[in-house]
Amino acid sequence: MLSDTAIAAQAKVEPIRTVASQLGVDDRDLIPYGNDIAKIHLDALSRPRQRTAKNRLILISATTPTAAGEGKTTTSIGLGQAFHRLGESVCIALREPSLGPCLGMKGGATGGGYSQILPADRINLHFTGDFHAITSANNLISASIDNHIYWDNPLQLDPRIVAWRRVMDMNDRSLRNIVLGLGGRFQGIPREGGFDITAASEIMAILCLANDMDDLRQRLDRILIGYTYDGEAVFLEAMGITDAVLALLRDAVHPNLVQTLEGTPVFVHGGPFANIAHGCNSVFATRMAMHFSDWAITEAGFGFDLGAEKFFDIKCRSAGLDPDGVVLVTTIRALKMHGGKSKDRLTEPDTQAVHRGLENLDKHIESVMHFNKRPIVALNRFEADTDDEIRLVKERADQDGVFFAESRHFAEGGEGAKDLARQVMAAVDGGRPYQPLYDLDIPVIEKIKAVSKAMYGANSVAFTKEAEKDLRKIEELGMDKLPICIAKAPSSLSDDPALHGRPRNFEVTVRNIQINSGAGFLVVLTGAIMRMPGLPREPKALQVRLLPDGTIEGIG
């Protein structure tokens, strides 16, 4: 099969102006970035909607990620292309790739095979500069905090407990914990600090959860930056730089429009990770996809236990959204890995390994139903999959009382996902309103236990002394009514990344709880999870090649 780059090179794509026009975007709302990319101004959301027949939102999630891959993004793209081929009005809404995974372990995030979005190299590298704007806005706050402390510290910020950290859009373990301000009295006030990756920045979360520009401003104002020597909370509003932060985000707030290999329109905007943040594209982009089409297809990162739980309990609460259908993606090779098969033997037929791995699928189906939704299981089929292995998955879906469809979108594009599209259309007819997993009024401990038991299958939750201290501070500040955003290992239902399949009889350990008052949630750090990843022994950067004609290979 051709490489992703070779397949993309053969595609006959339309100018982005044509894509926008066909979508119904007014020319005055179009902000072109060359011939292939455009931003769509937020004002487009206030203009009359041209579509009147349907307004459906479909959420794509998956079983627990493995090194074999499941293909949520590829499925989202393939499903959108299938709707397009069936003559339906459709638009896709995805997150932007981060340079950290692109050049680290995971690679790019623009799909693959015959289900890609274009131009892949530009989307994966820099794109329209949104990540850089978020990084700059975040670090303006950091620089302002240290400058404030240096110049007599009128707010009496305690340098020992500054809550705000710097960020950069790259995996760099050496920057997780550092000492700032060394070099003498003119170089700043020495204190401990560190970097998170930009995808984990509260600015990223705020941009992705804001409902409008006024909401964006209010969320920025209420960012907790630290505490005074007397223990009083200090918020960004007191610094007087909210307008400067907004100025840096002025262009980044507008969603980016691109297209698939088959010309299906795609909004790509915002990029929080689901294992360390809330894992969903921006509310602005989701609403634009719904505004300009009858079918909006969006994705929540990693497995259902991470991104999709946060989609329901954080994003849907905040934005008033409710998906009409949930697609749960899995693959035979991922199920084999959950069944104990080694990565280098996944192409071997093994119904027993698939059977054992189905426990992971069962757990995610149960998790979807906790939100009063009934999923469509989408089997992302590959060449080595056998009919007997696929039959096992279909039988399990039938046993669990859910829809099932196999999809060949990677090899066949939209044509290979038509059966899945038809199943999705059939499933939404009986749509039911979603049910949040927990009530906001219950104690934070009970919220954490509710997610840990219902989504992960944990028996219990343990809290370190630091986490207990954080809980007391949260209650003291009156922030215990916020939803929670659990940061957890993505490769396991538990907080131990080595436990695959469906772990049982385990305990989740909460080591810290951070307040993201601007984003409007509490970040619960479990196990050994880090908000700044490191590069692997052989990062993807080693595979990147810049060819003489300017083409970039190895980024997908």
C-alpha positions as CSV (number, residue, x, y, z in Angstrom):
1,M,0.0,0.0,0.0
2,L,1.2,3.5,-0.7
3,S,2.5,5.7,2.1
4,D,0.2,8.4,3.6
5,T,2.3,11.0,1.9
6,A,2.0,9.3,-1.5
7,I,-1.7,8.9,-1.1
8,A,-2.1,12.6,-0.1
9,A,0.0,13.6,-3.1
10,Q,-2.5,11.9,-5.5
11,A,-5.6,13.6,-3.9
12,K,-7.5,16.2,-6.0
13,V,-8.4,18.7,-3.3
14,E,-10.5,21.8,-3.8
15,P,-9.3,25.3,-2.9
16,I,-10.4,26.1,0.7
17,R,-12.5,28.9,-0.6
18,T,-14.6,26.4,-2.5
19,V,-14.9,24.1,0.5
20,A,-16.0,27.1,2.6
21,S,-18.5,28.2,0.0
22,Q,-20.0,24.7,-0.3
23,L,-20.3,24.6,3.5
24,G,-22.3,27.9,3.4
25,V,-19.6,30.2,5.0
26,D,-20.1,33.8,4.2
27,D,-17.0,35.4,2.4
28,R,-16.7,38.1,5.1
29,D,-16.1,35.3,7.7
30,L,-13.4,33.6,5.7
31,I,-9.7,34.2,6.8
32,P,-7.5,32.4,4.3
33,Y,-4.1,31.0,5.3
34,G,-3.0,30.2,1.7
35,N,-4.9,28.0,-0.7
36,D,-5.5,25.0,1.6
37,I,-6.3,26.4,5.1
38,A,-8.6,29.1,6.4
39,K,-9.9,30.3,9.7
40,I,-13.6,31.0,10.0
41,H,-14.5,34.0,12.1
42,L,-16.6,33.5,15.2
43,D,-19.1,35.9,13.8
44,A,-20.2,33.0,11.5
45,L,-22.0,31.5,14.4
46,S,-24.3,34.5,14.7
47,R,-25.5,34.3,11.1
48,P,-28.6,32.3,10.1
49,R,-28.2,28.6,9.8
50,Q,-28.8,27.4,6.2
51,R,-29.4,23.8,7.1
52,T,-32.8,23.0,8.5
53,A,-33.4,19.2,8.3
54,K,-31.3,17.8,11.1
55,N,-28.7,18.9,13.6
56,R,-27.0,15.7,14.9
57,L,-23.8,15.4,16.9
58,I,-21.9,12.1,16.8
59,L,-19.1,11.4,19.3
60,I,-16.2,9.1,18.4
61,S,-14.4,7.3,21.2
62,A,-12.5,4.0,21.6
63,T,-11.4,1.1,23.7
64,T,-8.2,1.5,25.8
65,P,-5.3,2.5,23.5
66,T,-2.6,0.1,22.7
67,A,0.7,0.3,20.7
68,A,-1.2,-1.4,17.9
69,G,-3.5,1.6,17.5
70,E,-7.3,1.8,17.4
71,G,-7.9,4.7,14.9
72,K,-10.3,7.2,16.4
73,T,-9.2,10.0,14.2
74,T,-9.1,7.8,11.1
75,T,-12.5,6.5,11.9
76,S,-13.9,10.1,12.4
77,I,-12.5,11.1,9.0
78,G,-13.7,7.9,7.2
79,L,-17.1,8.2,8.7
80,G,-17.4,11.8,7.6
81,Q,-16.4,10.8,4.1
82,A,-19.0,8.1,4.1
83,F,-21.7,10.5,5.1
84,H,-20.5,12.7,2.3
85,R,-20.7,9.9,-0.2
86,L,-24.2,9.1,0.9
87,G,-25.3,12.6,0.0
88,E,-25.6,13.8,3.6
89,S,-24.6,17.3,4.9
90,V,-21.7,16.6,7.2
91,C,-18.8,18.3,8.9
92,I,-16.0,16.9,11.1
93,A,-14.5,18.6,14.2
94,L,-11.1,17.5,15.5
95,R,-8.3,18.6,17.7
96,E,-5.1,20.1,16.5
97,P,-1.9,18.0,16.7
98,S,0.8,18.8,19.2
99,L,4.5,18.9,18.2
100,G,5.3,16.8,21.3
101,P,3.6,13.6,20.1
102,C,4.3,14.4,16.4
103,L,8.1,14.4,17.0
104,G,8.0,12.0,20.0
105,M,6.3,8.6,20.3
106,K,2.9,8.8,18.6
107,G,3.5,10.7,15.4
108,G,1.0,13.0,13.6
109,A,-2.7,13.2,14.1
110,T,-4.2,13.8,10.7
111,G,-5.5,10.2,10.0
112,G,-3.9,7.8,7.6
113,G,-4.4,5.7,4.5
114,Y,-7.4,6.9,2.5
115,S,-8.9,8.7,5.6
116,Q,-6.7,11.7,6.0
117,I,-7.1,15.5,6.4
118,L,-5.0,17.8,4.3
119,P,-2.5,19.4,4.2
120,A,-1.1,16.9,6.7
121,D,2.4,18.4,7.0
122,R,1.2,21.9,7.8
123,I,-1.5,20.7,10.2
124,N,1.0,18.6,12.1
125,L,3.7,21.3,12.1
126,H,2.7,24.8,13.3
127,F,-0.6,24.9,11.3
128,T,-2.0,28.4,11.8
129,G,0.0,29.1,15.0
130,D,-2.8,28.5,17.5
131,F,-0.5,26.4,19.8
132,H,2.2,29.1,19.7
133,A,-0.4,31.8,20.6
134,I,-1.6,29.7,23.6
135,T,2.1,29.1,24.6
136,S,2.8,32.8,24.5
137,A,-0.3,33.7,26.4
138,N,0.5,31.2,29.1
139,N,4.1,32.4,29.4
140,L,3.1,36.1,29.4
141,I,1.3,35.2,32.6
142,S,4.4,33.4,34.0
143,A,6.7,36.3,33.1
144,S,4.3,38.8,34.6
145,I,4.1,36.9,37.9
146,D,7.9,36.8,38.3
147,N,8.1,40.4,37.2
148,H,5.5,41.4,39.8
149,I,7.4,39.6,42.6
150,Y,10.7,41.2,41.4
151,W,9.2,44.8,41.5
152,D,8.3,45.0,45.2
153,N,5.4,42.4,45.0
154,P,2.4,44.7,45.8
155,L,0.0,41.7,45.8
156,Q,2.3,39.9,48.3
157,L,2.4,36.8,46.2
158,D,4.3,34.0,48.0
159,P,7.0,32.8,45.6
160,R,7.1,29.4,47.3
161,I,3.6,28.5,46.2
162,V,3.0,30.1,42.8
163,A,0.4,27.8,41.2
164,W,1.1,28.9,37.5
165,R,3.6,27.0,35.4
166,R,5.3,27.7,32.1
167,V,4.5,25.6,29.0
168,M,6.1,24.6,25.7
169,D,4.8,22.5,22.8
170,M,7.4,19.8,23.0
171,N,8.2,16.7,25.1
172,D,11.0,17.7,27.4
173,R,11.4,15.8,30.7
174,S,14.3,18.0,31.8
175,L,12.0,21.0,32.2
176,R,9.4,19.3,34.4
177,N,11.0,20.7,37.6
178,I,13.5,23.6,37.5
179,V,14.8,26.5,39.6
180,L,14.1,30.0,38.3
181,G,15.8,33.3,38.9
182,L,19.4,32.2,39.5
183,G,22.3,34.5,38.7
184,G,22.2,37.3,41.2
185,R,19.9,40.1,42.4
186,F,19.2,41.4,38.9
187,Q,18.1,38.1,37.4
188,G,14.8,37.7,39.4
189,I,13.8,36.0,42.6
190,P,14.9,32.4,42.9
191,R,12.1,29.9,43.2
192,E,11.1,26.5,42.1
193,G,9.0,26.2,38.9
194,G,8.6,24.0,35.9
195,F,7.1,23.4,32.5
196,D,4.0,21.5,31.3
197,I,3.3,20.7,27.7
198,T,1.1,23.3,26.0
199,A,-1.7,20.8,25.5
200,A,-2.0,20.7,29.3
201,S,-2.1,24.5,29.8
202,E,-5.1,25.9,31.4
203,I,-5.1,28.5,28.6
204,M,-5.7,25.6,26.2
205,A,-8.6,24.3,28.2
206,I,-10.1,27.8,28.5
207,L,-9.9,28.4,24.8
208,C,-11.5,25.0,24.1
209,L,-14.3,25.4,26.7
210,A,-15.2,29.1,26.2
211,N,-18.7,29.6,24.8
212,D,-18.1,33.2,23.5
213,M,-15.6,36.0,23.9
214,D,-17.2,37.3,27.1
215,D,-17.0,33.9,28.6
216,L,-13.3,33.6,27.5
217,R,-12.5,36.9,29.3
218,Q,-14.3,35.8,32.5
219,R,-12.5,32.5,32.5
220,L,-9.1,34.2,32.1
221,D,-9.9,36.6,34.9
222,R,-10.6,33.8,37.3
223,I,-7.4,31.8,36.7
224,L,-5.8,31.0,40.1
225,I,-2.1,32.1,39.8
226,G,-1.0,31.7,43.4
227,Y,-1.4,32.7,47.0
228,T,-0.4,35.6,49.3
229,Y,1.9,35.1,52.3
230,D,-1.4,35.0,54.3
231,G,-2.7,32.1,52.2
232,E,-5.3,34.2,50.3
233,A,-6.0,33.2,46.7
234,V,-4.8,35.5,43.9
235,F,-6.4,35.4,40.5
236,L,-5.3,36.7,37.1
237,E,-7.7,39.6,37.2
238,A,-5.6,41.2,39.9
239,M,-2.5,41.3,37.6
240,G,-4.3,43.6,35.1
241,I,-3.0,41.7,32.0
242,T,-6.2,39.9,30.8
243,D,-6.5,42.2,27.8
244,A,-2.9,41.5,26.8
245,V,-3.6,37.7,27.0
246,L,-6.7,38.2,24.9
247,A,-4.7,40.1,22.4
248,L,-2.3,37.2,22.0
249,L,-5.4,34.8,21.5
250,R,-7.2,37.2,19.1
251,D,-6.6,35.0,16.0
252,A,-6.3,31.7,17.8
253,V,-10.0,31.7,18.9
254,H,-11.3,31.3,15.3
255,P,-11.6,27.6,14.2
256,N,-9.5,26.3,11.3
257,L,-11.1,24.9,8.2
258,V,-9.4,22.2,6.1
259,Q,-10.7,19.1,4.2
260,T,-10.4,15.4,3.9
261,L,-8.9,13.5,0.9
262,E,-12.4,13.4,-0.5
263,G,-13.3,17.0,0.1
264,T,-15.3,16.6,3.3
265,P,-15.0,19.8,5.4
266,V,-13.2,19.6,8.7
267,F,-12.8,22.1,11.6
268,V,-9.5,21.5,13.4
269,H,-9.2,23.6,16.6
270,G,-7.7,23.3,20.0
271,G,-5.6,20.3,21.2
272,P,-5.8,19.3,24.9
273,F,-4.6,15.7,25.7
274,A,-7.2,13.4,27.3
275,N,-4.8,11.7,29.7
276,I,-3.6,15.0,31.3
277,A,-6.4,17.5,30.2
278,H,-10.0,17.3,29.0
279,G,-9.2,15.9,25.5
280,C,-11.8,17.6,23.3
281,N,-11.6,20.1,20.4
282,S,-13.0,23.6,21.0
283,V,-16.7,24.3,21.7
284,F,-16.3,26.9,19.0
285,A,-15.4,24.3,16.4
286,T,-18.0,21.8,17.5
287,R,-20.7,24.5,17.2
288,M,-19.5,25.5,13.8
289,A,-19.6,21.9,12.6
290,M,-23.2,21.7,13.9
291,H,-24.1,25.2,12.5
292,F,-22.9,24.4,9.0
293,S,-24.1,20.8,8.6
294,D,-26.8,18.3,9.5
295,W,-24.3,15.8,10.8
296,A,-21.4,16.9,13.0
297,I,-18.8,14.3,13.9
298,T,-16.3,14.9,16.7
299,E,-13.8,12.9,18.7
300,A,-12.7,12.6,22.3
301,G,-9.1,11.6,23.0
302,F,-7.7,8.2,24.1
303,G,-10.2,5.6,25.5
304,F,-13.8,6.3,26.5
305,D,-12.7,6.3,30.2
306,L,-10.6,9.4,29.6
307,G,-11.6,11.7,26.8
308,A,-15.3,10.7,26.4
309,E,-16.0,10.8,30.2
310,K,-14.6,14.4,30.2
311,F,-16.6,15.2,27.0
312,F,-19.8,14.4,28.9
313,D,-19.0,15.5,32.4
314,I,-17.1,18.7,31.5
315,K,-17.7,19.8,27.9
316,C,-21.4,18.9,27.7
317,R,-22.2,20.4,31.0
318,S,-20.4,23.6,30.2
319,A,-21.6,24.1,26.6
320,G,-25.1,22.5,26.8
321,L,-24.2,19.8,24.3
322,D,-25.7,16.3,24.0
323,P,-24.4,13.8,21.4
324,D,-27.1,11.9,19.4
325,G,-24.8,8.9,19.0
326,V,-21.6,7.4,20.4
327,V,-19.2,5.4,18.2
328,L,-16.8,3.1,20.1
329,V,-13.8,2.2,17.9
330,T,-11.8,-1.0,18.3
331,T,-9.5,-3.2,16.3
332,I,-8.8,-6.9,16.2
333,R,-5.1,-6.3,16.9
334,A,-5.9,-4.0,19.9
335,L,-8.2,-6.7,21.3
336,K,-5.4,-9.3,20.8
337,M,-3.0,-7.1,22.8
338,H,-5.6,-6.8,25.6
339,G,-5.8,-10.5,25.5
340,G,-2.1,-10.9,26.1
341,K,-0.8,-11.2,22.6
342,S,2.6,-9.6,22.0
343,K,2.9,-6.7,19.6
344,D,5.1,-8.6,17.1
345,R,2.6,-11.4,16.6
346,L,-0.6,-9.5,16.0
347,T,-1.0,-10.5,12.4
348,E,-1.3,-14.2,13.5
349,P,-4.9,-15.5,13.7
350,D,-5.8,-16.0,17.3
351,T,-9.4,-16.1,18.3
352,Q,-8.5,-17.0,21.9
353,A,-6.6,-13.7,22.3
354,V,-9.4,-11.8,20.8
355,H,-11.9,-13.5,23.1
356,R,-9.8,-12.6,26.2
357,G,-9.4,-9.0,24.9
358,L,-13.2,-8.5,24.6
359,E,-13.4,-7.8,28.3
360,N,-11.9,-4.4,27.6
361,L,-14.6,-3.8,25.0
362,D,-17.3,-4.9,27.5
363,K,-16.1,-2.4,30.1
364,H,-16.2,0.5,27.6
365,I,-19.7,-0.5,26.4
366,E,-20.8,-0.5,30.1
367,S,-19.2,2.9,30.5
368,V,-21.1,4.4,27.6
369,M,-24.3,3.2,29.1
370,H,-23.6,4.9,32.4
371,F,-24.3,8.1,30.4
372,N,-27.6,6.8,29.2
373,K,-26.2,6.2,25.7
374,R,-26.0,3.0,23.6
375,P,-22.9,2.8,21.5
376,I,-22.2,1.7,18.0
377,V,-19.2,-0.6,18.0
378,A,-17.0,0.2,15.0
379,L,-14.5,-2.4,14.1
380,N,-11.6,-0.7,12.2
381,R,-10.7,-3.7,10.0
382,F,-7.3,-4.4,8.6
383,E,-6.0,-6.9,6.1
384,A,-4.7,-9.5,8.6
385,D,-8.1,-9.7,10.4
386,T,-9.9,-13.0,9.9
387,D,-13.7,-13.6,9.6
388,D,-13.7,-15.8,12.6
389,E,-12.0,-13.1,14.7
390,I,-14.5,-10.4,13.5
391,R,-17.4,-12.8,14.2
392,L,-16.4,-12.9,17.8
393,V,-16.6,-9.1,18.1
394,K,-20.0,-8.9,16.4
395,E,-21.4,-11.7,18.6
396,R,-20.2,-9.8,21.7
397,A,-21.8,-6.6,20.5
398,D,-25.1,-8.5,19.8
399,Q,-24.8,-10.0,23.3
400,D,-24.4,-6.6,24.8
401,G,-27.3,-5.3,22.8
402,V,-25.5,-2.6,20.8
403,F,-25.0,-1.8,17.1
404,F,-22.0,-3.2,15.2
405,A,-20.3,-2.4,11.9
406,E,-17.0,-3.2,10.5
407,S,-15.3,-0.4,8.6
408,R,-12.5,-0.4,5.9
409,H,-12.0,3.3,5.7
410,F,-8.2,3.1,6.1
411,A,-7.9,1.1,2.8
412,E,-11.0,2.3,1.0
413,G,-11.8,5.8,2.3
414,G,-15.5,6.9,2.6
415,E,-16.7,3.9,0.5
416,G,-15.3,1.5,3.2
417,A,-17.2,3.3,6.0
418,K,-20.7,3.4,4.4
419,D,-22.0,0.5,6.5
420,L,-20.8,2.2,9.6
421,A,-22.5,5.5,8.5
422,R,-25.8,3.6,7.9
423,Q,-25.6,2.1,11.4
424,V,-25.0,5.5,13.0
425,M,-28.0,7.0,11.2
426,A,-30.2,4.1,12.3
427,A,-28.9,4.3,15.9
428,V,-29.6,8.0,16.5
429,D,-33.4,7.6,15.8
430,G,-33.8,6.4,19.4
431,G,-31.4,8.9,21.0
432,R,-31.8,9.6,24.7
433,P,-30.5,12.6,26.7
434,Y,-27.2,12.0,28.4
435,Q,-27.0,11.5,32.2
436,P,-23.9,13.0,33.9
437,L,-21.9,10.5,35.9
438,Y,-22.0,12.6,39.1
439,D,-23.7,15.6,40.6
440,L,-21.6,18.7,41.1
441,D,-22.9,19.2,44.7
442,I,-21.3,16.0,46.0
443,P,-17.9,16.1,47.7
444,V,-14.8,16.1,45.5
445,I,-13.8,12.7,47.0
446,E,-17.1,11.2,45.9
447,K,-16.7,12.6,42.4
448,I,-13.3,10.9,42.1
449,K,-14.7,7.7,43.4
450,A,-17.7,7.8,41.1
451,V,-15.4,8.1,38.0
452,S,-12.8,5.6,39.2
453,K,-15.4,2.9,39.9
454,A,-17.8,3.5,37.0
455,M,-15.2,4.3,34.3
456,Y,-12.1,2.4,35.4
457,G,-13.6,-0.5,37.5
458,A,-11.6,0.4,40.6
459,N,-12.5,-1.1,43.9
460,S,-11.3,1.9,45.9
461,V,-9.4,5.2,45.8
462,A,-6.4,6.2,48.0
463,F,-5.4,9.8,48.6
464,T,-1.8,10.8,49.5
465,K,-1.2,13.4,52.3
466,E,-0.5,16.0,49.6
467,A,-3.9,15.2,47.9
468,E,-5.7,15.5,51.3
469,K,-4.0,18.9,51.8
470,D,-5.2,19.9,48.3
471,L,-8.8,18.8,49.1
472,R,-8.8,21.0,52.3
473,K,-7.6,24.0,50.3
474,I,-10.3,23.4,47.6
475,E,-13.0,23.3,50.2
476,E,-11.6,26.4,51.9
477,L,-11.7,28.3,48.6
478,G,-15.3,27.1,47.9
479,M,-14.2,25.4,44.7
480,D,-15.5,21.9,45.6
481,K,-18.5,22.2,43.3
482,L,-16.3,22.1,40.2
483,P,-16.3,19.0,37.9
484,I,-13.1,16.9,37.9
485,C,-10.6,16.2,35.2
486,I,-8.7,13.0,36.1
487,A,-5.1,12.7,34.7
488,K,-4.4,9.0,34.3
489,A,-2.3,6.6,32.3
490,P,-4.1,6.2,28.9
491,S,-2.8,2.6,28.2
492,S,-4.8,1.0,31.0
493,L,-8.2,1.3,32.6
494,S,-6.3,1.5,35.9
495,D,-3.6,4.1,36.9
496,D,-0.9,1.5,36.2
497,P,0.0,1.6,32.5
498,A,1.2,-2.0,32.6
499,L,-2.3,-3.4,33.4
500,H,-4.1,-4.2,30.1
501,G,-7.4,-5.8,29.3
502,R,-9.9,-5.3,32.1
503,P,-8.1,-5.0,35.4
504,R,-10.0,-5.9,38.5
505,N,-9.5,-5.5,42.3
506,F,-7.2,-2.5,42.0
507,E,-7.0,0.8,43.8
508,V,-6.5,4.2,42.2
509,T,-4.0,6.5,43.9
510,V,-4.6,10.3,43.8
511,R,-1.3,12.1,44.5
512,N,-2.3,15.8,43.9
513,I,-5.4,17.9,42.9
514,Q,-4.8,21.1,41.0
515,I,-7.3,24.0,40.7
516,N,-8.0,25.1,37.2
517,S,-10.6,27.7,38.2
518,G,-10.5,29.5,34.9
519,A,-11.2,26.3,32.9
520,G,-13.8,25.4,35.5
521,F,-12.5,22.0,36.7
522,L,-10.1,20.3,39.2
523,V,-7.2,18.4,37.7
524,V,-6.8,15.1,39.7
525,L,-3.3,13.6,39.2
526,T,-3.2,9.8,39.7
527,G,-0.4,7.3,39.7
528,A,2.8,8.5,38.1
529,I,1.1,10.6,35.3
530,M,3.1,13.6,34.1
531,R,1.8,16.8,32.5
532,M,5.1,17.1,30.6
533,P,5.9,14.0,28.6
534,G,9.4,12.9,27.7
535,L,10.8,11.7,24.4
536,P,11.2,8.0,23.8
537,R,14.6,6.4,23.1
538,E,14.0,6.7,19.3
539,P,11.6,9.6,18.8
540,K,9.6,10.1,15.6
541,A,11.8,13.1,14.9
542,L,14.5,10.7,13.6
543,Q,12.1,9.7,10.8
544,V,11.3,13.2,9.5
545,R,12.8,14.2,6.2
546,L,12.6,17.5,4.4
547,L,12.9,16.7,0.6
548,P,14.4,19.2,-2.0
549,D,11.0,20.1,-3.3
550,G,9.9,21.2,0.2
551,T,7.8,18.0,0.9
552,I,8.0,16.7,4.5
553,E,8.0,12.9,5.0
554,G,7.8,10.9,8.2
555,I,5.5,13.2,10.2
556,G,2.4,11.1,9.9
